[in-house]
Structure formats: structure tokens, C-alpha cells
Amino acid sequence: MTAAPRYTFLGRDISPITARRLANFRANTRGFWSLWIFLFFFVLSLFAEVVANDDPIAVWYDGNLYTPIFQDYPETTFGGFFPTKTDYSDPFVEQQIAENGFMIRALIPYDHRTVDWHLTDPAPTPPSATHWLGTDDQARDVVARVIYGFRISVLFGLAMTALTTLIGVAAGAVQGYFGGWTDLIFQRVMEVFGTLPMLLVLIILASVVEPNFWWLLGVMVLFGWPWPVGYVRAEFLRARNFDFVKAAKALGVSDTMVMFRHILPNAMVATLTFLPFTLAGSITTLTALDFIGFGLPPGSASLGEVLAQGKANLQAPWLGLTGFFVLAIMLSLLFFIGEAVRDAFDPRKLFQNEPTPAEPGVGPEGAVAASRAQGGGA
């Protein structure tokens, strides 16, 4: 008797349908490589303090190791005269460290708040060997601000996408499963949130409190949670009358177990397909708010602030071009990833040219090869 084929991914057994979805995702070459490129830049931005920082990563001075990147040291530690935080760009401090040890600086010796007081030309200055993408009108390094701005934009988008998806999926599941008055009341609540002008509410609240990351996230989640409700509600309305649901309820399975264990996995396909596009929309929303001045606090690293500086300083085209290309590349990568996810969950591609592994233990790579051998396109 022939053993059933095994599909593995990252050393773990997975179901055949999951293997086919992974194979379809990888077969979309543009989306597959876009995912890796986006992950590379995102992981790089997570270590922004190591890549772009005006504090050295490490200092070896007088036989002792110091880590200014994690801890502030007074200038007296390195032979200075003041008990204030050390300015490592001070020529005197640099000379003292060079004579008694050495320091390892970041690749970009500026963070998003660092003002370069040694510029020879009025800010904003064009790209140079010192500032690869020039400086803004406050003499801050544009590369450093882009790295930090990219990180906060993606983290904001991920947090907003995760929270709105969790709330929207839960609301749609309750609506579709119970129906009746529950569905009617939730629909009226969604209409209220759908008709409130989000920008107007932000403008009003911004006059009362100073916007920050968590404040903006809360307001955006408050208005953004209804997006997946329609997809999940429709699937629950359709699936709640299926035989397997009736059988589970007849066996005494609780409503919560039926909803989230038996129906929800089938209802999440459309929601998962839209996640990359929702992430792109969240990032664009934060960028737009920063651009018009109702986003993060002034001085924060932000892609929208870079675009606003480009609009305010037309004589410095590198500012506008930098913001445009960073956003264009980032959003393009997310759209390509979304296309690949859509292909992975597309039922027409999921069951067409079903891959058959040549031998036990074959993973998604073997599934791709088998699919291509049977005529499946890349």
C-alpha cells in the first residue's frame, strides 16, 4: 500500500491545500521576490539605531568598553569638562577618544533628529558624500529620516491592519452567524461609523490634544474596523446553514466553537487576500495626514513630512523625489505581494493542475515543479 504523500514547510507537515497555496504564491515570481525585498527593508529599518545614529555603536576608551547606542555617558567619561551628554561629533571628544582608544560609528552618523551644524551651505543642501540624499530645511540628514520614517509607517500600518482585521472579523462573524436583530443593530452601527468624516474628527481632536502614534492609531482603528465586516458576514450567512454546522450544533458544540473553529477558516480567504492592500492603504493614510499637518508630532520621522518639505522647498527637488520614490517602491511591493496572495487563494488556480509530489516529503518547492511539469504557468 502506497503511503500518503507528505508536504512539509520549514520542517513541519502541512496540508496538501496549504502546500498548493504556497506553491501558487511562489509561482508568482514578482510577488514572491517583492515579499523578500520588502522584508529586507523592513528588518533593516527595525535596526535603524544601528544603521543611522549620531551616537557610536561602541567606544573603547582607556581600557574600558562603552556602548553609547544603549546608554548615555557624560562628557567627563571621555576626558571632557562638562557633565552633560557627550557630543561625539565634537572635535575635542573625537580627539580624546582617538588618542586613548577608538569608536565604531554607524554607517550613517546621523539619526532623524540630528542637526548638522557643520554644513558649509545653507540648508537644505543637495546630495553629497556626507549626506547621500542631502539635508532638509532644518539641516537633518534625509537618509536617516527616510529609514526611521519607513519604520514608523510600516509599524503603524501593521498595527492598524491587525487591529481593524481582528475587530472587523469578530463583528462580521457575530452578524452573520446570529443574524436577526443582532445583524440589524450592527449594520446601523456600521452606517454611523461609515458616515462620520474621519478627517474632520481628526482636525477637531487635534485642537484639543497633541497627536501621537497611539492617539492616531486609536482614531484610525475606530474608523477603519468595518472594512472586513462585509466579507466575513456574507460567508457566515452562507455557511451557517451548511450540514456540518448543523451537525456540530446537534452534537452540542458551543456557538463560539462553531463560529471560530469550523466557519471562520472558510470565511477568512477573502480577508487574507485583501490584507496587503489594507496595509498599503494604512501607510498611505498616515502619510497623507503627516503631509497636511495632522499626523505625527512635529519633528517626528515621517515620509509625509519629507513630501511636505519637498512641496515647501521647490528649490530642493531631491526632497520631493526621495519621498515620491520611497512611497512608490514601497506601495508597489505591497501591491505585488497582494497579487501573489490573491493567486495563492484563488480557487481556480488552487484546484487547476493540482500538483502531485514525486516522492514523500516533497514541500512547496516540489509542488511548484510538479505544477510546471503539468503545464502550470509561473
C-alpha positions in Angstrom: 0.0 0.0 0.0 1.4 3.4 -1.1 2.0 5.8 1.8 0.1 9.1 1.5 2.3 12.0 0.3 3.7 14.3 2.9 4.0 18.0 2.5 6.5 19.9 4.6 7.3 23.6 5.1 10.0 24.8 7.4 10.4 21.3 8.8 6.7 20.9 9.7 4.0 18.9 8.0 1.3 20.9 6.2 -1.9 20.0 4.5 -2.0 19.5 0.7 -4.2 22.5 0.2 -1.7 24.7 2.1 1.1 23.3 0.0 -0.7 24.2 -3.1 -1.3 27.7 -1.8 2.3 28.2 -1.1 3.2 26.8 -4.5 0.9 29.2 -6.2 2.3 32.1 -4.2 5.9 31.2 -5.1 4.9 30.7 -8.7 4.1 34.4 -8.8 7.7 35.4 -9.2 7.1 39.1 -9.0 5.1 38.8 -5.7 7.4 36.3 -4.2 10.5 38.4 -4.7 8.6 41.5 -3.7 7.9 39.9 -0.3 11.6 39.2 0.3 12.6 42.7 -0.8 10.0 44.3 1.5 11.1 42.1 4.4 14.7 43.1 3.8 14.0 46.8 4.0 11.6 46.4 7.0 14.1 44.3 9.0 16.8 46.8 8.1 14.6 49.7 9.4 14.0 47.8 12.7 17.7 48.2 13.4 17.6 51.9 12.4 19.5 52.8 15.5 22.4 50.7 14.4 22.3 51.8 10.8 21.7 55.6 11.3 22.7 57.1 14.7 24.8 60.1 15.8 25.9 58.0 18.9 28.6 55.4 18.2 27.8 51.8 18.4 30.7 51.1 20.7 33.6 53.1 22.2 36.9 51.6 23.5 38.4 54.2 25.8 41.2 53.9 28.3 40.8 50.1 28.5 37.0 50.2 29.0 34.2 49.3 26.6 31.2 51.7 26.4 28.0 51.3 24.3 26.6 54.8 23.7 23.9 53.4 21.5 22.3 51.9 24.6 23.3 54.2 27.3 24.2 57.9 27.6 27.6 58.9 29.0 28.7 62.3 30.3 31.5 64.1 28.5 33.7 63.7 31.6 33.8 60.0 30.8 36.0 60.7 27.8 38.2 63.4 29.2 35.8 66.3 28.7 34.8 69.1 31.1 31.0 69.1 31.2 28.8 66.5 33.0 26.3 66.7 30.1 25.6 64.0 27.4 28.6 63.5 25.1 28.5 65.1 21.7 30.6 62.5 19.7 30.8 64.9 16.7 32.7 67.4 18.9 36.3 67.6 17.5 37.7 67.7 21.1 35.8 64.5 22.0 36.9 62.8 18.8 40.5 63.6 19.5 40.3 62.4 23.1 38.8 59.0 22.0 41.3 58.7 19.1 44.3 59.2 21.5 43.0 56.8 24.1 41.1 54.2 22.1 38.7 54.1 19.2 35.0 54.2 18.4 32.8 52.3 16.0 30.2 54.6 14.4 27.0 53.7 12.5 27.1 53.6 8.7 25.1 56.9 8.7 26.4 59.0 11.6 23.1 60.9 12.0 19.7 60.0 13.3 16.4 61.5 12.3 16.7 64.4 14.8 20.4 65.2 14.3 21.1 68.7 13.0 24.4 69.1 11.1 25.9 72.3 12.4 28.9 71.9 10.2 27.2 72.5 6.8 29.1 74.8 4.5 26.0 75.8 2.6 22.5 76.9 3.8 20.1 74.1 4.3 18.6 72.3 2.5 21.8 71.1 0.9 22.0 68.8 -2.1 23.2 65.1 -2.0 26.9 64.7 -1.3 29.3 62.2 0.1 28.4 63.2 3.6 24.6 63.3 3.1 23.7 60.8 0.4 20.3 62.2 -0.2 21.1 65.7 1.0 19.5 67.5 4.0 16.2 69.1 4.7 15.5 72.7 5.5 16.4 72.0 9.2 19.8 70.5 8.3 18.8 67.0 9.1 20.0 64.0 7.1 17.3 62.8 4.6 18.5 59.2 4.5 18.2 58.9 8.3 14.8 60.4 8.2 13.7 58.1 5.5 14.9 55.0 7.4 13.1 56.0 10.6 10.1 57.2 8.7 9.8 53.9 6.8 9.9 52.0 10.1 7.2 54.0 11.8 5.0 54.0 8.7 5.2 50.2 8.3 4.7 49.6 12.1 1.7 51.9 12.1 0.3 50.1 9.1 0.8 46.7 10.5 -0.8 47.6 13.9 -3.7 49.3 12.2 -4.3 46.4 9.8 -4.1 43.8 12.6 -6.4 45.7 14.9 -9.0 46.6 12.3 -9.0 43.0 11.0 -9.5 41.5 14.4 -12.4 43.8 15.3 -14.0 43.6 11.8 -13.7 39.8 11.6 -15.3 39.4 15.1 -18.1 41.8 14.2 -18.8 40.2 10.9 -18.8 36.7 12.4 -21.3 37.7 15.1 -23.5 39.5 12.5 -23.5 36.6 10.0 -23.9 33.8 12.5 -26.7 35.1 14.6 -28.5 37.3 12.1 -31.8 38.9 13.1 -31.7 41.8 15.4 -28.0 41.3 16.1 -27.2 41.8 12.4 -29.6 44.7 12.1 -28.1 46.6 15.1 -24.5 46.0 13.9 -25.5 47.3 10.4 -26.8 50.5 11.9 -23.6 51.0 13.9 -21.5 50.4 10.8 -23.6 53.1 9.0 -22.8 55.6 11.7 -19.1 55.0 11.6 -19.1 54.9 7.8 -20.8 58.4 7.5 -18.6 60.2 10.1 -15.9 62.3 8.4 -12.7 61.0 9.8 -10.6 64.0 8.7 -13.0 66.4 10.4 -12.9 64.4 13.6 -9.1 64.4 13.5 -8.9 68.2 13.0 -11.3 68.7 15.9 -9.4 66.4 18.2 -6.0 67.8 17.1 -7.1 71.2 18.6 -7.7 69.5 21.9 -4.8 67.1 22.3 -1.4 66.7 20.6 -1.5 63.8 18.1 1.0 61.0 18.7 1.4 57.4 17.4 -1.0 55.7 19.7 -3.6 58.5 19.6 -3.6 58.4 15.8 -3.7 54.6 15.8 -6.8 54.6 18.1 -8.7 57.1 16.0 -7.8 55.3 12.7 -8.9 51.9 14.2 -12.1 53.5 15.4 -13.0 54.4 11.8 -11.2 51.6 9.9 -12.6 48.4 11.6 -15.7 48.0 9.3 -13.6 47.1 6.2 -13.6 43.2 6.5 -17.1 43.0 8.1 -18.9 42.6 4.7 -16.8 39.7 3.5 -16.9 37.8 6.8 -20.6 38.4 7.3 -21.5 37.1 3.9 -19.5 33.9 4.4 -21.1 33.3 7.8 -24.6 33.9 6.4 -23.9 31.4 3.7 -22.1 28.8 5.9 -24.4 28.8 9.0 -26.9 26.6 7.2 -24.4 24.0 5.9 -24.8 20.4 7.1 -21.5 20.3 9.0 -22.6 23.4 11.0 -26.0 21.8 11.8 -24.3 18.6 12.8 -21.9 20.3 15.1 -24.7 22.2 16.8 -26.7 18.9 17.1 -23.7 17.3 18.9 -23.8 20.1 21.4 -20.8 22.1 20.2 -20.9 25.7 21.5 -21.7 28.6 19.2 -18.2 30.1 19.8 -16.5 26.8 18.8 -18.7 26.5 15.7 -18.0 30.1 14.7 -14.3 30.3 15.2 -13.3 26.7 14.7 -15.5 25.5 11.9 -16.8 28.5 9.9 -14.1 31.2 10.4 -11.3 29.3 8.5 -13.5 29.2 5.4 -14.6 32.8 5.8 -11.0 34.2 6.1 -10.0 33.6 2.5 -11.3 37.0 1.2 -10.0 38.9 4.2 -6.5 37.4 3.9 -6.4 38.3 0.2 -7.0 42.0 1.0 -4.5 42.3 3.9 -1.6 43.6 1.8 -3.8 46.2 0.1 -5.2 47.2 3.5 -1.6 47.6 4.8 -0.8 49.8 1.8 -3.9 51.9 2.5 -3.0 52.3 6.2 0.5 53.6 5.3 -0.9 55.9 2.7 -3.4 57.3 5.2 -0.7 58.1 7.8 1.5 59.7 5.1 -1.4 61.9 3.9 -2.1 63.0 7.5 1.5 63.9 8.0 1.6 65.7 4.7 -1.3 68.0 5.6 0.0 68.5 9.2 -2.5 66.4 11.2 -0.3 63.3 11.7 2.6 62.6 14.0 4.0 65.4 16.2 6.3 68.0 14.5 9.9 66.7 14.2 8.9 63.1 14.0 10.4 61.0 11.2 7.7 60.7 8.6 7.5 60.1 4.9 4.6 62.5 4.7 6.8 65.2 6.3 9.5 64.6 3.7 6.9 65.1 1.0 5.7 68.3 2.7 9.3 69.6 2.8 9.6 68.9 -0.9 6.5 70.9 -1.6 7.7 73.8 0.6 11.2 73.8 -0.9 10.8 73.6 -4.6 14.5 74.7 -5.0 15.5 71.3 -3.4 13.9 68.7 -5.7 15.8 65.8 -4.0 13.3 66.1 -1.1 10.2 65.6 -3.1 11.8 63.0 -5.4 13.1 61.0 -2.4 9.6 60.9 -0.7 7.9 60.0 -4.0 10.3 57.1 -4.9 10.3 55.6 -1.4 6.5 55.6 -1.3 6.1 54.4 -4.9 8.5 51.5 -4.4 7.1 50.5 -1.0 3.5 50.6 -2.2 4.4 48.8 -5.4 6.0 46.0 -3.4 2.9 45.7 -1.3 0.6 45.6 -4.3 2.7 42.8 -5.9 2.6 40.9 -2.7 -1.2 41.3 -2.7 -1.4 39.9 -6.2 0.6 36.9 -5.2 -1.6 36.3 -2.1 -4.7 36.6 -4.3 -3.3 34.0 -6.7 -2.5 31.7 -3.7 -6.1 31.8 -2.6 -7.7 31.8 -6.0 -9.9 28.6 -6.2 -9.5 28.5 -10.0 -5.7 28.2 -9.6 -5.9 26.2 -6.4 -7.6 23.2 -8.0 -6.4 23.6 -11.5 -3.3 21.5 -12.4 -3.2 20.1 -8.9 0.4 19.2 -8.2 1.3 15.6 -7.3 4.6 15.1 -5.4 7.0 12.7 -7.0 8.1 11.3 -3.6 7.2 11.5 0.0 8.4 14.6 1.9 8.1 16.9 -1.0 7.4 20.5 0.0 6.1 23.6 -1.7 9.2 23.6 -4.0 8.3 20.2 -5.3 4.7 21.3 -5.7 5.8 24.2 -7.9 8.0 21.9 -10.0 5.1 19.4 -10.4 2.7 22.2 -11.3 5.1 23.5 -14.0 5.7 20.0 -15.4 1.9 19.6 -15.8 1.7 22.9 -17.6 1.1 25.4 -14.7 2.4 28.8 -15.6 4.8 30.8 -13.4 
